[in-house]
Amino acid sequence: MRLTNLPAIFEPARPVLQRIEQAGYEAYFVGGCVRDTILGDHIHDIDIATSAYPSEIKQIFKRTVDTGIEHGTVMILDHGKGYETTTFRTESGYQDFRRPDHVTFVRSLSEDLKRRDFTINALAMKENGEVIDLFDGLSDLKKHLIKAVGDPEARFHEDALRMMRAVRFASKLDFDIDPQTLQGVTDNASLLSKIAVERTQVEMEKLLLGQNPPRGLHAMLSTGLYQYCPELEGQAEGLQRLADCNHWPLTSNIAAWSALLYALQVPADQSTHFLRQWKLSNDLMSSVKSVLVFLGHAAKNQVDTWTLFQCGRNNLQAAAEVAILFDFAKEQMQEWQNDYAKLAIHDRHELAVNGGQLLKETPLKPGPAMGKVLEQSLRAVVAGKVANSLPALLKYSEQLINQGDL
């Protein structure tokens, strides 16, 4: 097969491959960029593999950076862009089920491709668009099939994260998983516990953001892989609840993790503990908690302006996606989004008065009373009771001070 009209991302990289070939070596685009080109999907980045050893690449190109030279990876700097180029290699000894103990550089494309995870990712392409398919990956693309290269057990023992990649690709591409490959996941699911949580987290998030997450979730459930993910042991019922949803996709990581916790019925006040086990950022944990708090109010039809303000624009969008996913409060969500847009302010930093102005214009001194005045002023502006202007807020602050209830 030869592909014509390659996506623009390949064009500036073609001269790099041509120079390597002119020096007497082989060079190919490999992996996901080839797969996604054939499928017509968006390409995020390109990977280059070559028969040239790192030292030889550094002789061909004047400007290079050793980004992973122990594994054969050198970044070629060409016309202001960087291209990571990796030497064909074989690997052996995977005592941690993630990284090879030994890497051996080779000249054979076949030897390099046969160590890759799935046939659809073991495709290579010359700079002129000619596709090299040594493991029937093109056929599996047509069949919409995720199939391990060679023996699934061997591939998963080399890198146990590949099991999560299998279920992630099932979601991302909306493909089936080959029965033998699926059995390999079942037989080796426990090895996932040896993988760093951060790496599992990336795959889980991509699964939830795929075009058909139920495919990936059903595979996790049928193989038992979910039991070796943080906080998911014994959560088959909740995961099945999520897998039964129909109104996909989700569009943000906030929505993805919120949907998972909502399906598992994790209370908002326990969400931080749950997500911390997944090693998520503090900002993301805070956002998910806000979504769950909002959905809790929505379930009781107790959404007011303060609830909307506390949730925030991005979190409200994520909450809307979760509500749609679970066929829950869909009509009200549109009304609430409209109400949010009408709020006088959308961030506490937009409040037209601050502590310095209160110190200057009122009898207040630094301390808890000032904090209470600012908080009550914020709530009053959000509720539409007081205009968000300095004169109006100073007048309101004076009223609060005179009432003496601070």
Secondary structure, DSSP 8 states (H G I E B T S, - for coil): -B--S--GGGGGGHHHHHHHHHTT--EEEETHHHHHHHHT------EEEESS-HHHHHHH-SSEEEEEGGGTEEEEEETTEEEEEEE-EEEE--TTSSS-SEEEE-S-HHHHHTTSSBGGG-EEE-TTSBEEESSSHHHHHHHTEE-BSS-HHHHHHH-THHHHHHHHHHHHHT-EE-HHHHHHHHHHGGGGGGS-HHHHHHHHHHHHTSS-HHHHHHHHHHHTGGGGSTTTTT-HHHHHHHHT--S----SHHHHHHHHHHHHT--HHHHHHHHHTTT--HHHHHHHHHHHHHHHHHHTT---HHHHHHH-HHHHHHHHHHHHHTT-SHHHHHHHHHHHHTSS-SSGGG-S--HHHHHHHSS--SSHHHHHHHHHHHHHHHTTSS-SSHHHHHHHHHHHHHHT--
